[in-house]
Amino acid sequence: MISKRDTYIVLISSLCFIIGCILFRFSLVYGFLASIILSFSIFINRGFDRRQLLNMVLYGLIECRMIFVLLILIAATISIWLSSGIVPTMIYYGFQYMKGINFLFTAFIITSIISIFIGTALGTISTIGVALLGLGRGFGIPVPILMGAIISGAFIADKISPLSALFNLTLTTTKTTYRETVKSMLITLIPAYILTAVFYLSIGKEYEISAQISNLDIYKTAIKEGFFISPLLLLLPVLILIISVLGVKIIPTITMGLLSGIIISLTLQNIGFIDILKVLFLGYRGATTSPELNEILVSGGIASMIEVLLIVMGVIALNSLLEGTGIIQTIINNVISKVKSREELILRTGIISSLLTIVTCDQTTGIILPGRLLRDKYNELGIKHTILARTISDTGTIIAPLMAWNVNSLFISIISGVSATAYGPYAFFCYISPIITLGIAYLYKFKLRVK
């Protein structure tokens, strides 16, 4: 039997290991490995069988196997889209037609709209986000700030898109309908969206001048000399965007983009098959006449994903142990056992969902467990289930990319080369959304009763 003391030891020690790795710049692999070893030793001393614990870990890894496939595919695709000239073509025409605009504000608006149609934050970041990132670098916008804007827009998908797996998971676990929940979501989404847009509009003004005076013609010439550039190359990302909007799953979509990029590299860019393999596994490095542009056209390939894969495996293994041994269940019971008011329950729902996302390094647990375990408490206090769904979505779901050890932030760091500690302060929507949803819970406390 796991005691309350054991629970605190496991959770606090795990967070200390992880945060220690971040502070001292060790790989997070060591932090999760230490957490798993400590958890194993405590659980075995409390009567759990080694084989039982190993089965928990193995089941979790098998259940999440598609995450590993997705990470590898995306790492390979980004490198191939650079070598094939697809991303350089996006950058080339972007330089030509986007001079003088408030790029930061525009990036947020474009990303937020497209994310709703694609239905996944990570899918949005790995497609339109990559193109916007390359453009923004050319315009002289600091990458952490730009990445913050892209993330803010992309994660709206996980909050409200009808195609989002996470949002549909929220609806299922809270037993609510899309139409009812969206009405409730808009109460917090609209003010959060407007405030976030105002932030980026204001900050983006600082970079409009630099975009106009930067020597974009040199970049365009370097791209033209280094790649075969044609508007036809834009058809592939447009096609990927269309089939994503039509609901095709992300792995087949990314695979099609990867294979198409390989064909384009072999034919239009005249890259040899051996060089293609090097790009896939070792990454791509720009070789144009512009050193500054070459710093933009960089990707690490599959090799750069190995450490991330190990970290994600550690995340899943630790999460499986915490769920399987009942520690997470204990946390929730302790938090809600003495709740008597509606406002306090909503506040604690946000805290529980956020803590589960933080501790388990993934949004799924922060959605499923509060959704399942708090429904009866919401009924008891006369609160609509749509409020439960909204609170989970506005807290545990949205804050995921802010933690450096979260699966989402690890994925983002591979794409952008920027850590969560760097872009986190600029991902405004991820802060504003939880604040507004908890504040509105108090402002509308007399309107929360189930009809």
N, C-alpha and C positions, 0 to 999 in steps of 0.2 A: 504494500500500500504506500503510495506517494504522499508524504506529509506536506503541510503548508511550508515548512522549513525547506524541505527538499525542492519544492517548486521555486521558491525564491532563490535558492542557491543555483539551480540550473539556469533560470532566466537571467539573473543578474550577472552570473559568471559568463554566460554566452554573450551578452551585450558588452561586457568588459573586454572579452577576447576580440570581438569584432571591432569595437571602437579603438582598442589598442593597436590593432593592425592598421587602421586608418591613420591614427596619429603618428605612429612610428614608420609608416609607409612600408609595411610588410604586406605580402599578398594575403587577401582575405581567405585563401585556401587554408592557411595555418589557423586562422581564427575559427573557422567552422570545424576543422579537424579537431582542434582542442575542445571545442564545445561538444562535439559528438563523443569523444573519448570520455570526457567528464560525465556526460549524461549516461553513457553505457555503464560506467562504474557505479554510479548512484542507483540506477535502475536495477542492476544485478544484485546489489546489496539489499534492495527492497523486495526481492523475490521474483523478479522477472527473469525468464530463461533467456540465455544468449541467442538461441535459435529463434525465439519469439521476437526479440528485438531486431535481429537481422532480417527476419521476414517483413517486419514493419518497414525497414529501410528499403528492402528490395521491391516491395509492392509499390512504394512511393516513387521509386526511380522508374519502374516499368510503366506506371500510370502516366508519368510525365515525359515519356520517351520522345514524343513529338516536339517538345520544347528543344531538345538537343538537336534534332533534325533541322528545325527552323533556324536556330542560331548558326549552324554550319552553312546552310543555304544562303542566309543573308550575308554572311561574311564573304562568301564566294561571289555572290551576285554584285555586291558593291564594287569589288575589285574588277570584275568583268565589265561592268557598266562604265568604269573609267577607261579600261583598255580599248573597249569597243567604240569609244567616242560619244556615247550616249550622254553621260554627264557633262563632258566638255561642250557638247552641242547645246545642252540646256543653258550652260553658263554663257556661251557665246551669244545666243539670241537674247538671253536675259540682260547682258551688258548693253545690247543694242536698243532694247525697248523699255528698260526699267530705270533709266537715268533720272535722278532728281526726285523720285518718289520717296515717301516715308516707308522705307523697306521693312523696318521692324514691325510697324503697325500692319502693313500689308501681309507680311509673313504670318502673323497671328490670325488675321481674318481668313486668309486662304486656307491655312492648315485646319482651322476649326471647322470650316464648311466642308472641306474634303473628308475630314475624319468622320463626320456623321455618315457620309455615304460609304466609306470604306468599312467602318464599323470596328476598327481596332487602332489603338494608339500606336503600337509598335509597327503595325503595317503602314500607317500614315508616315511615321518618322522615317521608315526605311525606303519610302518611295518619294513622295513630294518633299519630305524633310531633307533628304540628301541633296536634291536639286537646290532648294532654298539655301541650304548651308553653304554650298559652293558659291552661289551668287552673292550671298551676304559677305563672305570672306573677301570676294573681289571688290565689293563696295566699301571695304574697310570697317565693317561692323565687328566688334569683338565677338568671338565665337561663343563664349559663355552667355552673353546677353541674348544673342540670336537663338541659341539652343533653348534658353528659357522661354522665349516667345513661341518657338515651334512646339515645345513640350506642352505649354499651356493650351495651345490650340488642339494638339493631337489628343490629349486626354479627355477632351469633351466627348470624344467617341465612346469611351468606356463609361461615361456618365449618362448618356441619353440616346445614343444611336440604336435604332431598332435591330441593326445587324450585329451589335456588340455581344460577344459571348458573355462577357462579364456582366453587362446590364441585364441580359436575359437570365443569367444565373441569379441576379438580385431579385428579379421579378418572380422567379420560380420559388426561391427559398422564402420569400416574404408573402407568397400567395397573392400577388397583386397583378393587375392587368397593365398593359403598356399605356393605354389611353389615360387611365386614372393616375398612374404614377408620373407621367409626363406633365400633367396639369400641376401636380405638386412640385415637380422638379423645377418648373419655370419660375416658381416663386423665389427660389434661390439662384437659379442659373442666370436669369436676366440681370439682376444687379451685379453678380460676380463677373459676368461677361463684360458689362459696360465698364466697370471699374478697371478690369484688366486691360481692356482696349485703350482706356484713357492713359494708363501707365505707359503702355508701349507707344502710343501716339506722342506722348510727351518726351520720352527717352529717345525715340526715333528721330526727332527733330535735330538732335545733336549730330546725326550722321548723314543728314541730307547733303550738307556742303561737301563732306569728304567724298561722297559718292559722285559728285559733279566734278571735283577737281582731280580725282584719282585718274591715273593714266590708263583708262580702260582700253584705248586703242592698241597699246602695247600687248595687253592680255589677249585681245581679239586676234591680233596678228600672230602671236605665239600659238594660240589654239589652232588657227587656220593652217599654219605651217606644220604643226605636229600631228594633226588628225585630218581624216576625211570628214568634212562638216557638211551636213545637208538637213533641211527641214524634215526629210523623210525619216531621219533617225529619231525624231520626236514621236513618231507613230507608235513605237514600242512602249514608252512610258504612258502614253495616252491609252493604249490598248490595255495595259496592266491596270490602269486606273478604272477603266470601264468594266473589266471583268471582276474587279474587286467590288465595285458598286453593285454589280449584278448578283453578288453573293457567293462567287466561287471562293472556296476555302483558300487560306493564305499560303499553305505549302504548295499546292498545285500552281498557284499564281506565281509565286517566287521561282519555282522550278522552270516555268515557261519563260520567265524573264531571264533566268540564268542561261538556258539553252539558246535562246535567241541572241543574247549578248555574245556567246561563244561563236556562233555562226557569223555575226557581224564582224567580230574581231578577226576571224580567219579570212573573210572575204574582203570587206571594204577597207579594213585597216592593215591588211597584209601581215598579220602577226602569225608566226609559226606555231605549230601544235605544241611543241616543247615549251615555248614561251608562254602559251596559254596555260599550260599546267603549272608553270612557275607562278603566274599571276594568281591562279586559283588557290594554291597552297601557301605561297610566300608573300602574296600581295602585289600591289602596283605602286610604282613610283614615277611621277611625271618626269618626262625628259624633253620638255620644250625649251625654247630659247629664253624663257623668263624664269629666273630662280624663284621669284615670288609666287608665280602661278604653280610651279612644281610643288610648292609647299601645300597648296590647296588640293592638288590631284594626288592624294596619298591614301592607300588602304592596306591593311595588314593581311588580308586573306584568311584562309582557314587556320593558319598557324597562330594568328593573333587571338583566335577564339579558344585555344586549348585551355588557357588559364581560366577563362570565363566559364567554360563547360565544367571544369572542376569545382569552381565556386558554386555554380547552379546545382551541381550534384550535392554539394555540402548543404546548401539551402534546403533542398528537398529532403535529404536524409534527416536533418535536424527537425524539420517541420513534421515529418512522419513520426519521429520519436515522441515529440511533444503531443501530437494528437493521439497516437496509439496508447500512450501511458496515462492519458486523462488529465494531463497538466492544464491544457487549454480549457477544458470543461471546468476545472477547479477555479481558474481565474474568473471565468464568467459568473459562476455561482457566487463567488465572494463579492464581486462588484455590484450585482443586482439584488442581493439577498435582502437588503434593508431599504430599498428604494420605495418611496411612498407617494411622490408627486410626479406628475407628467413631465414637467420641465427637467427634473433630475434624471428621469429615465432616458429622455432624449440625449441629455448631456453625456450620460454614462454609455449610451449606445455608441455615440461618436468616439468616446475614449476606448471602449472595447474593440470596436472595429479598427481603429488606428493602431492600438497596441498589438493586435493580432497581425496586422500588416507589417508592423515594425519587427516583431519578434520572429514571425515565420518567413519573412522576406518575400512575401507574395500576397497578392490581393485576395486570392481564392478563399483562404481560411477566414479572412476578415469580412467576407461576404456570407459564406455558408453558415458559420456557427452563430453569429448574432442573428441572422435571418431566421434560423430554425429555433434557436433557444430563447429568443426574446418575444416571439409572437404571442405567447400566452400572457406574458407580462403586459404587453401592449393592450391586449383584450381586457385584462383585469383593470387597467387604469383608463380604459375608454379612449384609446388613441388609434387613429387610422393606421392601417398597415402601410399605406403609401408614405406616411411620415417615417416609418421604420426604413423603408426602401430608400427614401431620399437621404436620410441621415447616413446610412451606410455608404451610399454612393458619393456623398459630399465629403466624407471623411476618409475611411479606410481605402476606398478605391482611388481617390484623387491624390493622396499624399504619397503614393507608392514610389514615384520617381525621385523623391527628395532624399531617400536613404541610400547611401553609397553601396550598401550590401544587398539592396533589393534587386530581384531579377530584372526589373524594368530598367533601373539605373545602370546595371552592368551591361545590358543590351545597348543602351543609349551611349555609354562611354566607348563601346567598340565602334559604333557608327561615327561619332563625332570626335573622339579623342579627348573629350572633356568629361571630367568626373562630376558626380553629383554635388560635391562640395564647391565646385566652380560655378556650375549653372544653376544650382539650387536657389540662391538668393534672387534670381531673375525669373523663376517659374512662378509668377505672381498668382496665377489662377489656382495653383495648388495650395496657396495659403489663404486666399480670399474666400474660396468656396467653403471650407470648414467653418471659418469665422462667421460667415453670413448665415449658414444653415443653423448653427447653434444659437445665434442672436435672434433670428426670426422665430425660433421655437419659443422664446420668452415673449416676444412681441405679440405673437398670435396664440398665446397659451389658452385663450378661451375659445379658440376655433378648432381645437385638436380632437374633439370628441367624435367617435364613430357615428356616422349618420344612420 
